[in-house]
Amino acid sequence: MKKIIYGIVIILLIGIMLISSYYIFKDKQEDKKQENTFEELVEIAEDKEQNTNNIKEDTINIEELYEINNDIVGWIKIDDTNINYPVMQTEDRPQFYLRKDFYKKYSQWGTPFLAENCDIQTSDNLIIYGHHINNSKMFGELEKYRNKDFYKNHKNIKFYTKDNLTEYEIISVFRTTANSEFKYYEFVNANNEKEFETFVTKCKELSFYNTENNAEYSDKFITLVTCDYSIKNGRLVVVAKKVL
């Protein structure tokens, strides 16, 4: 009897191992597929960079991407990192790209997207969400901003639209939770100076370190948000002010 039970247990363990191996293989295939998709988009976006005296112009071809999918509102890039992605927005379906790729197909990675209450032209704070994927993919690389040395070498965030390139300099990197009393995601427009100061002060208080960069009333911001798995319902937030 014991031999039969032992045999059944062995069979079950082998079955579990085979099923686990299948899902691991499937996940790796999906990851590779998503990597290829974004690599293709980068090729399209950078295809029309022109060379002048052997110097590449710092441009992203948003218009060609817009012809493929008019949900694109911009392109986010941090030099010398993996963050180099289109940014989408669908006001009628705010989280549509949470699990959709640029071509609107299901994707575990999703695509970075702009909050529905943000206006690319007029909002004082552009809030962009992206998944925290392992191996520093998507917004997973924001995790490195916990380290001040990484911040010192990657202070600037570039955001391209069809009209121009805007650069932002990071003023705060902090961890919070989805149900925190500090609702940073509600700060889209500064209705008055007090509201502005409250937002900036709280961001600075929560920051992992002092960036020594402050903000003045009327400054514009970009805020990148991803999950933080070190705490329940955690969020990692990077706030930067417009400098160019």
N, C-alpha and C positions, 0 to 999 in steps of 0.2 A: 504493500500500500504506500509505504514511504517512497519507494522508487517511482511510483506513478505520480505522486504529488510533486516529487522533485523534478520529474520530466516535464510536467505541466508548467511548473514555475520557470524552468529553463526556456520552454517554448514561448511563454509570455514575455520574458525578458528579451529574447531575440526579436520578438514581434515589436516590442516597444522601441528597441534600438533601430530596427529597420524603418519604422514610422518616423522616429526622430531624425534619422539620417535623411529621409525623403524631404522633410520640411526644411531642414537646414540647407539641403541642396537647392530646393525651390526658392528659398529666401535669397540665396547667393545669386541665383539666376535672375531674380527680380531686381536685386541691387545692381547687377551688371547692366541690365536693360535700362534702368533709370540713369545710370552713369552715361551710357551711350546716348540717351535722349538729350541730356543736358550738354554733352560734348558737341552734338550736332547743332544745338541751338547757339552755342558759343561760336561755332564756325560761321553760322549765318550772321550772327550779330557783329562779328568782327570782320566780315568778308570785305566790306567796302572801306576799310581804313586806308587812308591814302598815305603815301610816303612823300615827304617834302624834305629834300636834302638828307635823305636816309633817316628821317625822324618820323615815327608814326604819330598820326593825330589821335588824340584820346577821344574816340567816338564809339558809339554803339548804334548799329543800324536798326533802330526801333521800328522804322516804317515798314521794312520788309517782314519783320516779325508780326507787325500789326495786320498785314495782309493775310497772314496765316491764321491768326487768332486775335480779334479786336478786343479781347479782354485784357490784353497787356497794357499796363499804364507806365511801366518803366523797367529799369534794369539796375540791380544792386550789385556793387562790387567793392571788395576790400582787397587791395593789392597784396600779393604774396600770400594769399589764403585760397581756400576752395570756394569762398563765397563769391560767386560770379553767376548770378541767376536772373531770369526774368521775374517781374513782379506783376501779379494779376489783380484784378478787382471785379467783383460781380455784386452790385448793390442789391439785386433782387435775391441772390443766393450767396450771402456773405461768406460762408465757409465752403463753397463749392470746391475750391482748389486744395482743401485740406487733404483730400485723397484723390486728386486728379492731377495728371501731368499736363504739360502745355497743350497737348493735343486732345484734352478732355477725356482721356482714357484713365481707368482706375490705376492708381499708383500708391504704394505704401509711403513713398517719400512726399507725395503731394508737390505743390509748387508754392513758393513764397507769395503771400497775398496781402494787399493793403486793406486795412479795416474799412468796413462799409461806411462809417461816418466820417471818413477822411476824403478831402477833395484835393487832388493832385496839384491844383492851381492855387488854391486859396488857404488851405489849412495851415495852422501854425505848427502842427506836429503831425508828421506822417508816420503812422504805426504799421509796421510790417511784421507779419507772423510767418514763422517757418519751423518745420520739424527739426527736432534734435536727433540726427541720425548718427550712428556709430561711425568711427573712422573719420571723424571731422567732416562728414558730408552734410549738405544742406546747412542749417544753422547750428549744427553740432560743433563747429569750430568756434562759436562764440564762447564755449566753455573755457577756451584758452585765455580769455580776458580776465579770468580770476587772477591770473598772474600779471603783476604790474609790468614786468619786463616785456611781456608779449604786447601789452597795451602801448608801451613806449615806442615799439617798432611798428605798430599798426593803429595809429591814432585816427586816421582818416577813413571815412566812408564815402564812396562815390555813388551818386544816384543819377542815372541818365533818363531823360524823357525824350520825346520826339523833338522838343524845342531846345533843350540845353543839357548841360552837365552841371550838377550842383554837388559841392563837396561839404562834408560835415566833419567836425572834430569832436571826438568823444569827451563828454564831461562826467559821465557816471556809468558804472557797471554794478548792478546789484541783483540780489536774489530776493524773491518774494513768493507769495502764494496766490493762487487764483481767487481766493476769497479774502484777501487782505483788505484792511480798512483803507489802505492807500490805493485808490483806484486810478493808477497812472494812465490806464487805457481810456479814461474819460477825458483826459486833457488833450483836446484836439485843437481848440481855439482859445486863446487867452482873452477872456472877456474884460479883464481889468488887470492892473499891475499886481494887486494882491493875489489873485488867482495864479498869475505867472510865478510870483515869488514863492508861493506855497509849493507849487510843483517842483521848481528847481531846488529849493531847500530840502525837500523830502528826498529827492533823488540823490543829492549830495550826502545826506545823512546816512542813507542806506548803502552807499557805495563801498565796495570792498577796500578801496584805497582812495587817497586824495589825488585826483588827476591834475589839480592846480589850474584847472580850466573852469571858469565860471560863465554865467550867461547874464545878459542884460535884457531888460524889458524890450520887446519887439524882435528879439532873436527868434529864428525859426529852428525847428528840431526835426530829427528823424529818430524813431525808436524801433529797435529790433527786438523781437520777443520770441523766445523758444522755451521748451520745457526744461526744468531742472529736476533731475531724478534723485537728488540728494535729500529732498524732503517731499512729503506728500503734497500733491497738486502744486509742485514747485514751478516757478517761472524764473528764467534768467533774462534780464533786461539790460540792453545797452542803449544809452541815450546820448545823442550827439547834436551839437548846434551847427547851424549853417555858417560857413566861413568863406565860401566862394560861390 
